[in-house]
Amino acid sequence: MAGSSIDRATKEQFPLLQRTVHGRPIVYLDSAASSQKPAVVLDAMDDYYQTINANVHRGAYEIAAAATEEMERARADVARFIGAPSADEIVFTKNATEAMNLVARSWGGSGLGPADSIVLSEMEHHANIVPWHILAAERGFEIRWIPITSDGHLDLTRLDRLLDGAKLLSITAMSNVLGTLNPIERLAHAAHDAGALISVDASQYVPHLPTDVNAMGVDFMVFTGHKMCGPTGVGVLWARSELLEAMPPFLGGGEMILDVTKEGFLPNVVPHKFEAGTPPIAEIVGLGAAVRFLEGLGMDAVRAHEVSLTGYALRTLSERHGDDLTLHGPSEPAQRGGVLSFLFRDVHPHDISQVLDQSGVCVRAGHHCAKPLMACLGVGATTRASLYVYNDTSDIDSLADALDEVGALFGR
């Protein structure tokens, strides 16, 4: 339903946003950490527990078959949402971090050695850094780094040299600190021309922009449910089927096998080969409902709403607070997502967050699981306000007003 409108009625579908804190309406500006959930997602999960609540793939009785049907419907929903050729290419994990570890441990663990190298960027989330550090310490391969420019973009002047001989480029589609939208199609072409694969952390991208893994030309993509109006406890790995077929299992146990003997085991078919044990069934059902909710809004409309609102935020904060405010990342709204990381005077981000909370304004303060990026920026932490479908200009005005209170409290 591309082209659908996003208005005040959208916010009214999120129950938590109807309550108050400290006597003020909640102004939720922390969706880059975790989004709020619409009633349809909460209802879908509640309905699963009240009317089905059986394990999947293992029972022949009616409600067990219904549970399996609901879970596989959600898998098909997710595949459609990201343009995957087959629902069998969708692997459910507990979050994007586990999905990235699956890629590192299964693909990387079976294919990387001391003579190899991979390429990351300086703007990566720790989830796309630490698994590779752990594996590199064991296998001895080299990690190379794409630097960033002063305006928050990737510095691609040496990309060909960095990719020369590399086996993988693992990159974020959108920075969770800078909001930068990276040129994934260009990067995919460059990686493939160099003989490398490309893995994309799309946790900040899939919830906010139309996504088509085929058009992007990527090999792996990971994202998480709780940033896209879905529940916590469920993430997604998408990979090309031939890669999944060749990769060894990540975890061992029930469901991921076809046969087990005292001499060994035979792994299950994809995707079940990577889904050991009882999956987060209710959360997967909730994710399917979240996908259908976002499709009802229209992802083109979601993106247009955020570009407009991000532009309003950049203008309003700059006009209201001028040189007191330092905003990191691209200045052009079309080149970024709705993530606004900033410094305000010399006030510590944690102090800013606490003062804003008294006005009901919820923002994130800290290094945002991106300490190498913080080092590049020359800061220890930032305050981050992040936008989504339920935000509007009044939320930005509330943020600007609350920063006035920070300024009054801490003076100059």
Salt bridges, closest charged atoms under 4 A:
ASP30 OD2 - ARG364 NH2 2.68
ASP30 OD1 - ARG384 NH2 3.63
GLU70 OE1 - ARG73 NH1 4.00
GLU72 OE2 - HIS57 NE2 2.95
GLU72 OE1 - ARG75 NE 2.76
ASP77 OD1 - ARG80 NH2 3.06
ASP77 OD2 - ARG292 NH1 2.37
GLU98 OE2 - LYS94 NZ 3.33
ASP116 OD2 - LYS167 NZ 3.54
GLU138 OE2 - ARG105 NH2 2.89
GLU142 OE1 - ARG144 NE 3.26
ASP219 OD2 - HIS192 NE2 2.79
ASP219 OD1 - ARG240 NE 2.72
GLU242 OE2 - ARG240 NH1 2.15
GLU255 OE2 - HIS57 ND1 3.31
GLU255 OE1 - ARG58 NE 3.52
GLU275 OE2 - ARG75 NH1 2.83
GLU275 OE1 - HIS272 ND1 3.90
GLU295 OE1 - ARG80 NH2 2.84
GLU306 OE2 - HIS208 ND1 2.61
ASP324 OD2 - ARG345 NE 3.27
ASP324 OD1 - ARG412 NH1 3.08
ASP357 OD2 - HIS22 NE2 2.80
ASP392 OD2 - ARG8 NH1 3.42
ASP395 OD2 - LYS11 NZ 3.18
ASP401 OD1 - ARG320 NH2 2.71
ASP404 OD2 - ARG320 NH2 2.72
ASP404 OD1 - HIS321 ND1 3.90
